[in-house]
């Protein structure tokens, strides 16, 4: 089994979001999801190899059900955090093909940013701008938890973490200012790169 390893942060420091918050967010929380995903997959592999517990599998409660639920929670915890970190560390200068596509879809980039930001105020966990491969267009989805709210066939481009751990040390309950600072740190070059990959 190939083990997941935590990816390093692609930046050194951010505007508004402290190094302390990022250290806890990346080195503790995200790394914890990586570790838990490896643990769950090891247990699933052992169950597959030995067959132990397969005969008791059911949808109310069983070891297999618990592991499958934990797997999706941990895997999405890993993937969503990696998308979140990967598009930070920029200067927030909005240019490129993604900006053009968002402007065309929403009428103005500012309208997209307002809608995306408001979604960040409305959900409990994540805001995801993705390429919906079913509809073949950009879509914003909101998720309350890692494994709830995601839509099959959607490829993330911009991911905003709005769980309190992402901002509470620096902003207290002021999520709105945190979201505003997130835009200031956005790496649009990376976002454009992801957009180009997803629409192919």
N, C-alpha and C positions, 0 to 999 in steps of 0.2 A: 504494500500500500504506500502510495506517495503521500508524505506528510506535508501539510500546509505549514508555511513559515510566515511570520508577520513581515509585511513589506515595510521598508523604512519610509518615513515621511519625505515627500519630495520638496520640502521647503525647510528653512531654518526658523523663521519667525513670521508672525502675522500682525496685521494692524487691528488693534482692539481685542483680539482673542489672544490671551496670554500664553506664554510658554508653559506655565503650570497647568492650565486647562488642557493644552495639547498633549503634555506628558501623561497626564492621567487618562485622557481620552484614548490616546494611541497605545501607550506602553502598558496600561493596565486593562482598560475595557476591551479595546480591539484585540489586543494580544490574548486576552482571556477567551474571546470568542474563537480565535484560531486554535487555542489549546483544547477547548471544549469540542470543537468540530472534529479534531483528530481523535479525541477520546471516544466520541459517539461512533465514528466510523470504524474504529478498532473493534468496538463491541458488536457492531453490525456485521463486520467481517467474521468475527468469531462465531456469531450466531449462524451465519450462512454456512460456515465450514463444519460446525458440529451438529447443526439442526436443533440445538437445544432451545426450547421456547417457541418453536414454530407451530407446534401442535396446539398451543394455548392462545394463539393470536386471535384477537377479536377487537371490535371497534369501541367497546366500553372502556376496558382497560386491559392491557397486556404489556409485557416487556417490549415487544416489537413495536406496538403502537407508541409507547413512550419514547422509544429511540427514534422512530421516524419523525415524530413531532419535534423532538430536540434537534434532529439533524437539519430540518428546514429552518428552525429558529437560529441555530448557530451559523449555518451556511449563509443565510441572508444577512446575519450580523456581520460576518466577515466581508461579504461582497459589497454591501451598502456602505460600510465604512471605507473600504478601499476606493470606491467611486467618490465618496465625500472628500477624502484626503487628496486624491489625485488631481482634483480640479481646484485646489487651493494653492496659495503661494504666488498668485499673479498680482497685477496692479489694478485689476478691475476694468481695464480698457476694453470696451466691447466693440470688437471688429471681427470680420470674417464671415464665412458662409453660414454658420449657425445664426449669427445676428441677422443676416439678410433673410434667412428662412423664418425666423421669429417675427421680424418686422412685417414680412409679407402675410403671415398667418394672423397676427394680432393687430395689425394696423400701425403699430409703433412698438419699439423695444420697451418703452416705458410702460405700456399697457401689459405686455407679457410679464415684466418684472413685478408690477403691482399685483397681478393675478397669482403669480407664483408665490410672492411674499405673503399674500392674504391666505393662501392655502397653508403656508407655514404657520400661520396664526390659528388655523382651524383644525389642524390635525395634531396628534400627540407624539408622532415619531419621526416620520420622513416625508419629504416632498421629492418627487422624482419627475424630471423632464426626460421623456424617453422617445424613442422611435418605435411606434406601434407597427409591427410587421403585418398585422392583420389589416389595419386601416391604411397603412402606408402613409402615415403622417405623424407629426410631433404631437405628443399628448402630455398633459400634466396629471399625475396620479398622486394621491395622498395615502399614507399608510399609518395606522396607529401602532402597529407592532411589526417586527421584522417579517414574520410569515403571515401577515394579513394585509391585504390591500394591493399586493403585487398582482400584475396581470400577465398571464402567459403570453409569450411572443413579443414582449416589450424589452427593448434594449436601452438601459440607462445611459444618459448623457450628463445631466446635472443632477446631483443628489445633495439635498440639504438635510442635515440632522437637526431636528428640533426637540429631541429629548433634553431634559433639563441639564444632564451632565455635560452637554455641549456648550453651555453658556452660563450656568448659574453662578460659578465662581466669579466671573467677570461682570456679569450684568444683573445678577439677582433674578427677579421675575420679569425683567425688561427684555422679553424675547424679541420685540419689534426692533430694538436697537441692534441686537445681535444679528438679526437677519440683514439689516442695513449694512453692517460691517462685513458680513459674509460676502455680499456683492462686491465690496471694495477689495476683497482678497481673491476674487475669482480669477482663475487662470483661463481666459477665453481661448488662448492658443490650444490648450489641452482639450477644452470643450469642443472646439472646431475639429480637432483631430478625431475625437470620439464620434462626432456627428458624421464626418466623412466616412468613417468605418461602418457606421450603422446603416447608412442609406444604400450601401453597395449591395 
